[in-house]
Amino acid sequence: MRKLLSAAVVVLWALPSFAATPPGVVPSPLDMAGAVAIALEKNSDVAALREELEGIRVAAELSGTLPNPVLELEGASGAFTKSPDERSIGIALSQEIPLVPVGARRKAFARAEAEVMLARLRDYERRVTEQAQRAWLDATMATRRVELAQGQEVVAEELLVASKTRFQVGDLPEFEVQLADLDLRKSGLRHGEAVAAAEGARRRLALLLGFNNADELPPLADVSAPQTDHRPADDALLAAALERRPDLAAQKREGEREEAALALAKAEAVPPVMVSIFSRNERSSQNTYELDGALLVPGTEQTRDRVMGVKLSLPLPVFSRNQAESAKASARVSAARLRLEGVKRTVASEVRDLLAQYRLALTAFGLHRTALGPVARENLKIQQEAFALGEIGMQLVLDEKRRLSEQQEAELTALQAALESRCRLESAVGGVLANINGVAGEKP
């Protein structure tokens, strides 16, 4: 039961790459899954690849048919050779019949080509998904930085009010009030810079999702912090990557396509039989002699003949047996196998590197969230109370405030690094981490 609950919790923040968002519907607030769905729906390259895939599939099902029959008409006359009575007319129908199933192998090759295109489409969708996830994270983290700058500005205003109160009772020199006022102005400047950066991130996200401008982009959903007490299992991730990666699947399909091409080349080495059925009508005349009493009288006799028959033509593969195409196809099969092994090694290395980065990012974020962040906030609170009581000056409070600001920015950066490394790891694996073996991973 605990494993199921843990997996369910991780799924909530795992932000799956493909979510069931209805086409054409823009969720509000816009979460990562919604951004991915919109990016895949409106990306022109994805739409073009889908159209091309549909055309290849249709062409694959229509391939493999027999060649068209050949209709031959023939007419001859002896009028140009001073034999006007010699005439003939004929008709023939020829059909090429393969001795091996060339059509079936041609269809298998076309279907393998369609599978390659499908795998390439899935790989491009994987890259678009990662791009949309990181753009959404940039915009969300920029919004959080605006909130962080607002909080720092509020603290600066409180310090300015407290310093003016102490100055009015003669407990604080004027230059420390000026320090507090200068810090408030710097906080306002940082707030403005954060707002400008957030607007730029929203514009980039809107452009990626196909909106005309950032004003059409709905409010962004907040992102939850990742759980730092779970780690994905190495073996499960490597096995999932070798099974799910679309680029690896595309390389496997290319190998199958080259094998189909080799089988087709071997089939085409066997020449087909040409079967012809013909019918011919012939009219001719010949000289004849008849007895008329004791004399031979010359004459002519007209004859009409009709001939029907079957003709078989079989090329003899003495010199050409499609050796060139067979050799090229065989070389492509070997090359595809070598490339497949190279891609497998690259995928395994990429998964290991990204997994190490993800674990390091989780460790850094956990340290900031559980240790460094609470200490920095408590120190500033203590310094503010001491300043209100007149025990310390403004400079010490401003130094502690600066350290807290740096700590909050570092914690936010660590959070973004953890989430981005998770997105990259999911892209490298080819699926959501929480869905691998049904659990989030093993505890350290």
Secondary structure as the mmCIF struct_conf table of DSSP 4:
data_model
#
loop_
_struct_conf.conf_type_id
_struct_conf.id
_struct_conf.beg_label_comp_id
_struct_conf.beg_label_asym_id
_struct_conf.beg_label_seq_id
_struct_conf.end_label_comp_id
_struct_conf.end_label_asym_id
_struct_conf.end_label_seq_id
HELX_RH_AL_P HELX_RH_AL_P1 ARG A 2 ALA A 14
BEND BEND1 SER A 17 PHE A 18
HELX_LH_PP_P HELX_LH_PP_P1 THR A 21 PRO A 22
TURN_TY1_P TURN_TY1_P1 PRO A 23 GLY A 24
BEND BEND2 SER A 28 PRO A 29
STRN STRN1 LEU A 30 LEU A 30
HELX_RH_AL_P HELX_RH_AL_P2 MET A 32 LYS A 42
HELX_RH_AL_P HELX_RH_AL_P3 SER A 44 LEU A 62
BEND BEND3 GLY A 64 GLY A 64
HELX_LH_PP_P HELX_LH_PP_P2 THR A 65 PRO A 69
STRN STRN2 VAL A 70 SER A 77
BEND BEND4 GLY A 78 GLY A 78
HELX_RH_3T_P HELX_RH_3T_P1 ALA A 79 THR A 81
TURN_TY1_P TURN_TY1_P2 LYS A 82 LYS A 82
TURN_TY1_P TURN_TY1_P3 PRO A 84 ASP A 85
STRN STRN3 ARG A 87 ILE A 97
BEND BEND5 LEU A 99 VAL A 100
HELX_RH_AL_P HELX_RH_AL_P4 VAL A 102 GLN A 168
TURN_TY1_P TURN_TY1_P4 VAL A 169 GLY A 170
BEND BEND6 ASP A 171 LEU A 172
HELX_RH_AL_P HELX_RH_AL_P5 GLU A 174 LEU A 208
TURN_TY1_P TURN_TY1_P5 LEU A 209 GLY A 210
BEND BEND7 ASN A 212 ASN A 213
HELX_RH_3T_P HELX_RH_3T_P2 ALA A 214 GLU A 216
BEND BEND8 LEU A 217 LEU A 217
HELX_LH_PP_P HELX_LH_PP_P3 PRO A 218 PRO A 219
STRN STRN4 LEU A 220 LEU A 220
HELX_LH_PP_P HELX_LH_PP_P4 ALA A 221 ASP A 222
HELX_LH_PP_P HELX_LH_PP_P5 SER A 224 GLN A 227
TURN_TY1_P TURN_TY1_P6 THR A 228 ASP A 229
STRN STRN5 ARG A 231 ARG A 231
HELX_RH_AL_P HELX_RH_AL_P6 ASP A 234 ARG A 244
HELX_RH_AL_P HELX_RH_AL_P7 PRO A 246 GLU A 268
TURN_TY1_P TURN_TY1_P7 ALA A 269 ALA A 269
BEND BEND9 VAL A 270 VAL A 270
HELX_LH_PP_P HELX_LH_PP_P6 PRO A 271 PRO A 272
STRN STRN6 VAL A 273 ASP A 292
TURN_TY1_P TURN_TY1_P8 GLY A 293 ALA A 294
STRN STRN7 LEU A 295 SER A 313
BEND BEND10 VAL A 318 PHE A 319
BEND BEND11 ARG A 321 ASN A 322
HELX_RH_AL_P HELX_RH_AL_P8 GLN A 323 LEU A 367
HELX_RH_PI_P HELX_RH_PI_P1 HIS A 368 LEU A 372
HELX_RH_AL_P HELX_RH_AL_P9 GLY A 373 ALA A 388
TURN_TY1_P TURN_TY1_P9 LEU A 389 GLY A 390
BEND BEND12 GLU A 391 ILE A 392
HELX_RH_AL_P HELX_RH_AL_P10 MET A 394 VAL A 429
TURN_TY1_P TURN_TY1_P10 GLY A 430 GLY A 430
BEND BEND13 GLY A 431 GLY A 431
HELX_RH_3T_P HELX_RH_3T_P3 LEU A 433 GLY A 438
BEND BEND14 VAL A 439 VAL A 439
STRN STRN8 GLU A 442 GLU A 442
#
